[in-house]
Amino acid sequence: MVLFARGLYRIARASARASRCQWALSSLQSPRNQSTQLLESATHFYSPIDSSQKEKLDPFSLVADELSLLANRLRTMVVAEVPKLASAAEYFFKIGAEGKRFRPTVLLLMATAIDAPILRPLPDTTVDTLPMELRTRQQCVAEITEMIHVASLLHDDVLDDADTRRGVGSLNFVMGNKLAVLAGDFLLSRACVALASLKNTEVVSLLARVVEHLVTGETMQMTTTSEQRCSMEYYMQKTYYKTASLISNSCKAIALLAGQTAEVAMLAYDYGKNLGLAFQLIDDVLDFTGTSASLGKGSLSDISHGIITAPILFAIEEFPELRSIVDRGFDNPTNVDLALEYLGKSKGIERTRELATMHANLASAAIDSLPESDDENVLKSRRALLELTQRVITRTK
């Protein structure tokens, strides 16, 4: 069972290396192809929803105490000398508006999941210059990740002219665009200070690259040509930059801080990358199928802003005439209605879910490929990470 999953994972890794940015799209031209069936077969063996597995875990409850500490530290970290800036910076860190802390949960679980025997020692220089305990440093990565994430949300809301976020008024709607942008910048600066305190150049480089990716992804979204707008490869690259880079590189940072091997670090990275891609693809689906009450935002928000996502891209493959409607833009509500009509006739929603499932399964395979362990806490955290892959693709909000 484990060998099969590892074999599948290595095949997927080898295929990914053969074509840097293809994202396995050629294998998805037919929704029910051999590759998809192989992944589904693998899931039958190791998915946490299999009835032969132990009872389900609540991933969030496993790290609830740490998440509480982390939330308190985050609120402390965003205190500023200027009251208005402090109030803006802590807007989405307040109790009741802080969300589920999905990313910190993943990182804290990953920190335990890779707690296998370390095969190489930490560099002496790193040990000598780092006063913090390993777990505290890994918690710091979780805090940094959340600050970068919230900063990106603040900036995105300004760019999108959004009026809600997480079911409450967006910061730009409540306090104005200028203060929202400054609050985002302030959070990034606090994240940089925390990152520097880790005194690990490789981790600093990784998370600095994440910020670059966020800017690159947003720019790609704003400056697309007609050809790029209708390219699935371009869309998936942009999605990696905007969504998956943060969680994948943060997972890798967790492993690097623990002194794990390059192979384990890459397994952590690949889990985060595929989980992030699956998460965004389901977001794409929910933008068409969800309601404003469950999503905390208006439905059809992407297409109303002219953003073309996976469901529409798959629909274009089935109905090429949809391309001309996309090129005309969606300022005219009639074009939105026409696009939705084509989407309804297509398998765009179904194929997007299948693509999300494929990435979720690859994330699960990465966890199954971690070094074997008989430590109960390690195994429990790995099961929780597998459970998260299922929650991501079955969520309704």
C-alpha positions as CSV (number, residue, x, y, z in Angstrom):
1,M,0.0,0.0,0.0
2,V,2.7,2.5,1.1
3,L,5.0,1.4,-1.7
4,F,2.2,1.9,-4.3
5,A,1.5,5.4,-3.0
6,R,5.2,6.3,-3.0
7,G,5.6,4.9,-6.5
8,L,2.7,7.0,-7.7
9,Y,4.1,10.1,-6.1
10,R,7.6,9.6,-7.7
11,I,6.0,9.1,-11.1
12,A,4.1,12.4,-10.6
13,R,7.4,14.1,-9.4
14,A,9.3,12.8,-12.5
15,S,6.5,13.9,-14.8
16,A,6.5,17.4,-13.2
17,R,10.3,17.7,-13.6
18,A,10.0,16.8,-17.3
19,S,7.9,19.9,-18.0
20,R,8.3,22.8,-15.5
21,C,5.0,24.5,-15.9
22,Q,2.7,22.0,-17.5
23,W,1.0,21.1,-14.2
24,A,-0.1,17.8,-15.7
25,L,-2.7,19.5,-17.8
26,S,-2.2,17.3,-20.9
27,S,-3.4,14.4,-18.8
28,L,-6.6,16.3,-18.0
29,Q,-7.9,16.9,-21.5
30,S,-10.2,13.9,-21.0
31,P,-11.7,14.1,-17.5
32,R,-11.7,10.3,-17.0
33,N,-8.3,9.4,-18.4
34,Q,-5.9,6.7,-17.1
35,S,-3.9,9.1,-15.0
36,T,-7.0,10.3,-13.1
37,Q,-8.1,6.7,-12.6
38,L,-4.7,5.8,-11.2
39,L,-4.8,8.6,-8.7
40,E,-8.3,7.6,-7.7
41,S,-7.1,4.0,-7.2
42,A,-4.3,5.3,-5.0
43,T,-6.8,7.3,-2.9
44,H,-8.8,4.1,-2.3
45,F,-5.8,2.7,-0.5
46,Y,-4.7,5.6,1.7
47,S,-7.4,8.2,1.9
48,P,-8.5,9.1,5.4
49,I,-12.1,8.8,4.3
50,D,-11.6,5.0,3.7
51,S,-13.8,3.1,6.2
52,S,-10.8,0.8,7.0
53,Q,-8.9,3.8,8.5
54,K,-9.1,4.9,12.1
55,E,-11.7,7.4,13.1
56,K,-11.4,10.8,11.6
57,L,-9.4,13.5,13.3
58,D,-10.2,17.1,13.6
59,P,-6.9,18.7,12.4
60,F,-7.7,22.0,14.0
61,S,-8.3,20.5,17.4
62,L,-4.9,18.8,17.4
63,V,-3.2,22.2,17.4
64,A,-5.9,24.3,19.1
65,D,-3.7,25.3,22.1
66,E,-0.9,26.4,19.8
67,L,-3.3,28.2,17.5
68,S,-4.6,30.2,20.6
69,L,-1.1,31.2,21.6
70,L,-0.2,32.1,18.0
71,A,-3.4,34.2,17.7
72,N,-2.4,36.1,20.9
73,R,1.1,36.7,19.6
74,L,-0.2,37.9,16.3
75,R,-2.4,40.5,18.0
76,T,0.7,41.6,20.0
77,M,2.9,41.8,16.9
78,V,0.7,44.1,15.0
79,V,0.6,46.8,17.6
80,A,1.7,50.1,16.1
81,E,2.6,53.6,17.5
82,V,-0.1,55.2,15.4
83,P,-3.5,54.1,16.8
84,K,-5.3,54.2,13.5
85,L,-2.6,52.0,11.8
86,A,-2.7,49.6,14.7
87,S,-6.5,49.4,14.5
88,A,-6.2,48.7,10.7
89,A,-3.4,46.2,11.0
90,E,-5.2,44.1,13.6
91,Y,-8.5,44.2,11.8
92,F,-8.5,40.5,10.7
93,F,-6.6,39.3,13.8
94,K,-9.5,40.3,16.2
95,I,-11.4,37.5,17.8
96,G,-14.4,36.7,15.6
97,A,-12.8,37.9,12.4
98,E,-9.6,35.8,12.3
99,G,-10.9,32.9,10.3
100,K,-10.0,29.3,10.8
101,R,-6.2,29.9,10.6
102,F,-5.9,27.2,7.9
103,R,-2.3,27.9,7.0
104,P,-0.9,27.9,10.6
105,T,-2.8,24.7,11.2
106,V,-1.1,23.0,8.2
107,L,2.3,24.3,9.3
108,L,2.0,23.2,12.9
109,L,0.8,19.7,11.8
110,M,3.7,19.5,9.3
111,A,6.2,20.4,12.1
112,T,5.0,17.3,14.0
113,A,4.5,15.1,10.9
114,I,8.2,15.4,9.9
115,D,9.5,14.8,13.4
116,A,11.2,11.6,12.2
117,P,14.8,10.9,12.9
118,I,16.9,13.7,11.5
119,L,19.5,12.3,9.2
120,R,21.9,15.2,9.2
121,P,22.8,17.6,12.1
122,L,21.9,21.2,12.1
123,P,24.9,23.4,11.1
124,D,26.9,24.4,14.2
125,T,26.7,28.0,13.2
126,T,22.9,27.9,13.1
127,V,22.7,26.3,16.6
128,D,25.1,28.8,18.0
129,T,23.2,31.8,16.8
130,L,19.7,30.7,17.3
131,P,18.4,31.0,20.9
132,M,14.9,29.9,20.2
133,E,13.7,26.3,20.6
134,L,12.9,24.5,17.3
135,R,9.1,24.4,17.9
136,T,9.1,28.1,18.8
137,R,10.9,28.9,15.5
138,Q,8.4,26.8,13.6
139,Q,5.5,28.6,15.3
140,C,7.2,31.8,14.2
141,V,7.1,30.6,10.6
142,A,3.3,30.0,11.0
143,E,2.9,33.6,12.4
144,I,4.9,35.0,9.5
145,T,2.9,33.1,7.0
146,E,-0.4,34.3,8.4
147,M,0.8,38.0,8.4
148,I,1.9,37.6,4.7
149,H,-1.5,36.0,3.9
150,V,-3.5,38.7,5.6
151,A,-1.4,41.4,4.0
152,S,-2.1,39.9,0.6
153,L,-5.9,39.9,1.4
154,L,-5.8,43.5,2.3
155,H,-4.0,44.5,-0.9
156,D,-6.3,42.2,-3.0
157,D,-9.4,43.8,-1.6
158,V,-8.2,47.2,-2.6
159,L,-7.3,46.0,-6.1
160,D,-10.7,44.2,-6.4
161,D,-12.7,47.0,-4.8
162,A,-14.2,44.4,-2.5
163,D,-16.6,45.4,0.2
164,T,-16.7,42.2,2.3
165,R,-14.1,39.7,3.6
166,R,-14.8,36.7,5.8
167,G,-18.4,37.8,6.2
168,V,-17.5,41.3,7.5
169,G,-16.8,44.6,5.9
170,S,-13.5,44.6,4.1
171,L,-10.9,47.0,5.6
172,N,-10.8,49.2,2.5
173,F,-14.6,49.5,2.7
174,V,-14.5,50.4,6.4
175,M,-11.4,52.5,6.6
176,G,-10.6,53.4,3.0
177,N,-8.1,52.2,0.4
178,K,-5.1,54.2,1.6
179,L,-5.2,52.9,5.2
180,A,-5.8,49.3,3.9
181,V,-2.7,49.5,1.7
182,L,-0.6,50.9,4.5
183,A,-1.9,48.2,6.9
184,G,-0.9,45.5,4.4
185,D,2.5,47.1,4.1
186,F,2.8,47.3,7.8
187,L,2.0,43.6,8.2
188,L,4.7,42.7,5.6
189,S,7.2,44.8,7.5
190,R,6.4,43.0,10.8
191,A,6.7,39.7,9.0
192,C,10.1,40.7,7.7
193,V,11.3,41.6,11.2
194,A,10.1,38.2,12.5
195,L,11.7,36.4,9.6
196,A,15.0,38.1,10.3
197,S,14.9,36.9,13.9
198,L,15.1,33.3,12.6
199,K,18.6,34.0,11.3
200,N,18.3,31.3,8.7
201,T,19.3,32.6,5.3
202,E,17.6,29.7,3.4
203,V,14.3,30.2,5.1
204,V,14.5,34.0,4.7
205,S,15.2,33.5,1.0
206,L,12.2,31.1,0.6
207,L,9.7,33.4,2.3
208,A,11.0,36.5,0.5
209,R,10.4,34.7,-2.7
210,V,6.8,34.2,-1.6
211,V,6.2,37.9,-1.4
212,E,7.8,38.3,-4.9
213,H,5.4,35.5,-6.1
214,L,2.4,37.3,-4.7
215,V,3.2,40.4,-6.5
216,T,4.0,38.5,-9.7
217,G,0.8,36.6,-9.6
218,E,-1.3,39.7,-9.0
219,T,0.5,41.4,-11.9
220,M,-0.1,38.4,-14.1
221,Q,-3.8,38.6,-13.3
222,M,-4.0,42.4,-14.0
223,T,-2.0,42.4,-17.3
224,T,-3.1,39.3,-19.2
225,T,-3.4,39.3,-23.0
226,S,-6.4,37.6,-24.6
227,E,-4.3,34.5,-25.2
228,Q,-3.0,34.3,-21.7
229,R,-6.5,34.8,-20.2
230,C,-7.7,31.6,-22.0
231,S,-4.6,29.6,-21.2
232,M,-4.9,26.9,-18.5
233,E,-1.2,26.7,-18.1
234,Y,-0.9,30.5,-17.5
235,Y,-3.8,30.3,-15.1
236,M,-2.3,27.5,-13.1
237,Q,1.1,29.3,-12.9
238,K,-0.7,32.4,-11.7
239,T,-2.6,30.4,-9.2
240,Y,0.6,28.9,-7.8
241,Y,2.1,32.4,-7.4
242,K,-1.0,33.9,-5.8
243,T,-2.1,31.0,-3.6
244,A,0.1,27.9,-3.5
245,S,3.6,29.5,-3.2
246,L,3.0,30.7,0.3
247,I,1.9,27.4,1.9
248,S,4.3,25.3,-0.1
249,N,7.4,27.3,0.7
250,S,6.3,27.7,4.3
251,C,6.0,23.9,4.6
252,K,9.4,23.6,3.2
253,A,10.7,26.2,5.7
254,I,9.3,24.1,8.5
255,A,11.4,21.1,7.4
256,L,14.5,23.2,6.8
257,L,14.4,24.6,10.3
258,A,14.2,21.0,11.6
259,G,17.4,20.2,9.7
260,Q,15.6,17.6,7.6
261,T,17.0,16.2,4.3
262,A,16.4,17.9,1.0
263,E,14.1,15.0,0.1
264,V,11.9,15.5,3.2
265,A,11.9,19.3,2.6
266,M,10.6,18.7,-1.0
267,L,7.9,16.3,0.2
268,A,6.7,19.1,2.6
269,Y,6.9,21.6,-0.3
270,D,4.9,19.4,-2.6
271,Y,2.2,18.7,0.0
272,G,1.8,22.5,0.4
273,K,1.8,23.2,-3.3
274,N,-0.8,20.6,-4.2
275,L,-3.0,21.4,-1.2
276,G,-2.8,25.1,-2.2
277,L,-3.7,24.4,-5.8
278,A,-6.6,22.2,-4.8
279,F,-7.9,24.8,-2.3
280,Q,-7.9,27.5,-5.0
281,L,-9.6,25.3,-7.6
282,I,-12.4,24.5,-5.2
283,D,-12.6,28.3,-4.6
284,D,-13.1,28.7,-8.3
285,V,-16.0,26.2,-8.2
286,L,-17.6,27.8,-5.2
287,D,-17.6,31.2,-6.9
288,F,-20.1,29.7,-9.3
289,T,-22.0,27.3,-7.0
290,G,-21.8,28.9,-3.6
291,T,-24.0,31.6,-2.1
292,S,-22.9,34.9,-0.6
293,A,-24.1,33.7,2.8
294,S,-21.8,30.6,2.9
295,L,-18.9,32.3,1.2
296,G,-18.9,35.6,3.0
297,K,-18.7,37.3,-0.4
298,G,-20.9,37.7,-3.4
299,S,-21.1,34.8,-5.8
300,L,-19.6,35.3,-9.3
301,S,-17.1,37.8,-7.9
302,D,-14.3,36.5,-10.2
303,I,-16.2,36.7,-13.5
304,S,-17.7,40.0,-12.5
305,H,-14.2,41.4,-12.2
306,G,-13.2,39.8,-15.5
307,I,-11.1,37.1,-13.9
308,I,-11.3,33.8,-15.9
309,T,-10.9,30.7,-13.8
310,A,-10.7,27.0,-14.3
311,P,-14.4,26.2,-14.8
312,I,-14.7,28.7,-17.7
313,L,-11.4,27.6,-19.2
314,F,-12.6,24.0,-19.3
315,A,-15.9,25.2,-20.7
316,I,-14.0,26.9,-23.5
317,E,-12.4,23.6,-24.4
318,E,-15.8,22.1,-25.0
319,F,-17.4,25.2,-26.6
320,P,-14.8,27.3,-28.4
321,E,-17.4,29.9,-29.3
322,L,-17.3,30.9,-25.6
323,R,-13.9,32.4,-26.3
324,S,-15.3,35.3,-28.2
325,I,-17.7,36.1,-25.3
326,V,-14.7,36.1,-22.9
327,D,-12.8,38.4,-25.2
328,R,-15.6,40.9,-25.2
329,G,-15.4,41.1,-21.4
330,F,-18.0,41.0,-18.7
331,D,-18.9,44.7,-18.2
332,N,-22.1,43.8,-20.0
333,P,-24.3,41.6,-17.8
334,T,-25.5,39.8,-21.0
335,N,-22.0,38.4,-21.6
336,V,-22.0,37.1,-18.0
337,D,-25.3,35.3,-18.6
338,L,-24.1,33.9,-21.9
339,A,-20.9,32.6,-20.2
340,L,-22.9,31.0,-17.4
341,E,-25.2,29.4,-20.0
342,Y,-22.2,27.8,-21.7
343,L,-20.7,26.8,-18.3
344,G,-24.0,25.1,-17.4
345,K,-23.9,23.0,-20.6
346,S,-20.3,22.1,-20.1
347,K,-18.4,19.8,-17.7
348,G,-16.3,22.8,-16.5
349,I,-17.4,22.5,-12.8
350,E,-16.9,18.7,-12.8
351,R,-13.5,18.9,-14.5
352,T,-12.3,21.6,-12.1
353,R,-13.4,19.4,-9.2
354,E,-11.5,16.5,-10.7
355,L,-8.4,18.6,-11.2
356,A,-8.6,19.7,-7.5
357,T,-9.0,16.1,-6.5
358,M,-5.9,15.1,-8.5
359,H,-3.9,17.8,-6.6
360,A,-5.3,16.7,-3.3
361,N,-4.3,13.1,-4.0
362,L,-0.8,14.2,-4.9
363,A,-0.6,16.1,-1.6
364,S,-1.7,12.9,0.2
365,A,0.9,10.9,-1.7
366,A,3.6,13.3,-0.5
367,I,2.7,12.7,3.1
368,D,2.6,8.9,2.5
369,S,6.2,9.2,1.1
370,L,7.6,10.7,4.3
371,P,10.1,8.5,6.2
372,E,8.4,5.7,8.1
373,S,7.7,6.4,11.8
374,D,6.1,4.6,14.7
375,D,5.6,7.7,16.8
376,E,2.0,8.1,17.6
377,N,2.0,11.9,17.5
378,V,3.8,11.8,14.1
379,L,1.3,9.4,12.7
380,K,-1.7,11.3,14.1
381,S,-0.4,14.6,12.5
382,R,0.1,12.8,9.2
383,R,-3.5,11.5,9.3
384,A,-4.6,15.0,10.1
385,L,-2.8,16.4,7.0
386,L,-4.5,13.7,4.9
387,E,-7.8,14.7,6.4
388,L,-7.2,18.3,5.4
389,T,-6.8,17.2,1.8
390,Q,-10.3,15.8,1.9
391,R,-11.8,18.8,3.7
392,V,-10.3,21.1,1.1
393,I,-12.1,19.3,-1.8
394,T,-15.4,18.7,-0.1
395,R,-15.9,22.1,1.6
396,T,-18.8,24.2,0.7
397,K,-17.5,27.6,1.8
